[in-house]
Each structure stands twice: as structure tokens, then as C-alpha cells.
Amino acid sequence: MIDSAQKRGELIGHLEAALELADELNGGRTGFLIEQALDEARERVPVAAHLPSEAAFFLRSLGRA
């Protein structure tokens, strides 16, 4: 069975890399579409899943992630 949360995390990483490339190429429309895809992917992932590990740990310790 595929861990869907892990796969969405990987998807977010790829989309963030694609957004950086689009920004470097001044791809305004492309960047906009990638940002929409990122928003959609992040909606389905717990907040802590796409934060740096220190921030995720802090939020978990507060019971917020």
C-alpha cells in the first residue's frame, strides 16, 4: 500500500522545485499554475508535513499539528 501522505509530500517537493525554476525563467503564468497546484496539494497534507523538522516538532509539542 502506498503512503499517500508521503507521496503528497514528495509531490509538494517537486512542485516547489518547479516553482523555483519557473521563477528563474520569469514564467509568470507557469508559476501561477504551479502555485495553485501547491495550494491544492498542501490542503490535503497536515501542516507539519511541509514545515522544516524543527518547526514541525514545535507545533506537534503544542498539539497543533
HUKA-V826939 format. One line per field, one symbol per residue. ss: DSSP state (a for helix, b for strand, c for the rest). psi: psi as a letter, one per 30 degrees, with the letter a starting at -180 (. if undefined). burial: # if it has 9 or more other C-alpha atoms within 8 Angstrom, else .. A space follows every 50 residues. Layout:
# HUKA-V826939
ss=???
psi=???
burial=???
This chain:
# HUKA-V826939
ss=cccaaaaaaaaaaaaaaaaaaaaacccaaaaaaaaaaaaaaaacccaaaa ccaaaaaaaaacccc
psi=kkjeeeeeeeeeeeeeeeeeeeeeghieeeeeeeeeeeeeeffgkkeffg lleeeeeeeeffgg.
burial=......###.##..##.##..##...#...#..##.##..##..####.# #...###.##....#
